[in-house]
Amino acid sequence: MERLRALTLMTYADISAVNPAAMTPWRAEVLWQLYLLTYNELTREVTTDRIPARVGRSRKARLSRGMPGAYMRAHIPPKRSTPI
C-alpha cells in the first residue's frame, strides 16, 4: 500500500513538474480513480474464489465447504487416480 501511495504521488508530481498546465482536473481524476481501483483490488477479501460444497459425507468434503479455492489448491494434495 505504501508503494502504491508513493507511486501515485510521484506520478502526480512528475506530470505537474513537466508543465504546470499539464495536470488538468481530468488527469487528476483519472489518476485518483486508478489509485482507488488498484487499492480496492489489492485489499479485497478472498471471497470470490470459493470451492463449491461437494456432495457427499466425506470428511474432506465437509471441511472444504466454503474454503477459498487458492487455499485448497495450495494446501490439499489432489486426489490420486490409482492407489499407491
ChimeraX attribute file (.defattr): number of C-alpha atoms within 10 A of each C-alpha:
attribute: neighborCount
match mode: 1-to-1
recipient: residues
	/A:1	10
	/A:2	7
	/A:3	8
	/A:4	13
	/A:5	12
	/A:6	11
	/A:7	13
	/A:8	16
	/A:9	12
	/A:10	12
	/A:11	13
	/A:12	16
	/A:13	12
	/A:14	13
	/A:15	16
	/A:16	15
	/A:17	12
	/A:18	10
	/A:19	9
	/A:20	9
	/A:21	10
	/A:22	13
	/A:23	17
	/A:24	12
	/A:25	10
	/A:26	9
	/A:27	13
	/A:28	15
	/A:29	12
	/A:30	12
	/A:31	15
	/A:32	14
	/A:33	12
	/A:34	13
	/A:35	16
	/A:36	12
	/A:37	10
	/A:38	13
	/A:39	14
	/A:40	11
	/A:41	10
	/A:42	11
	/A:43	9
	/A:44	9
	/A:45	9
	/A:46	12
	/A:47	10
	/A:48	9
	/A:49	13
	/A:50	16
	/A:51	16
	/A:52	13
	/A:53	13
	/A:54	13
	/A:55	9
	/A:56	9
	/A:57	8
	/A:58	9
	/A:59	8
	/A:60	11
	/A:61	14
	/A:62	13
	/A:63	11
	/A:64	18
	/A:65	14
	/A:66	14
	/A:67	16
	/A:68	16
	/A:69	16
	/A:70	12
	/A:71	14
	/A:72	14
	/A:73	11
	/A:74	9
	/A:75	8
	/A:76	10
	/A:77	8
	/A:78	9
	/A:79	7
	/A:80	7
	/A:81	6
	/A:82	5
	/A:83	5
	/A:84	4
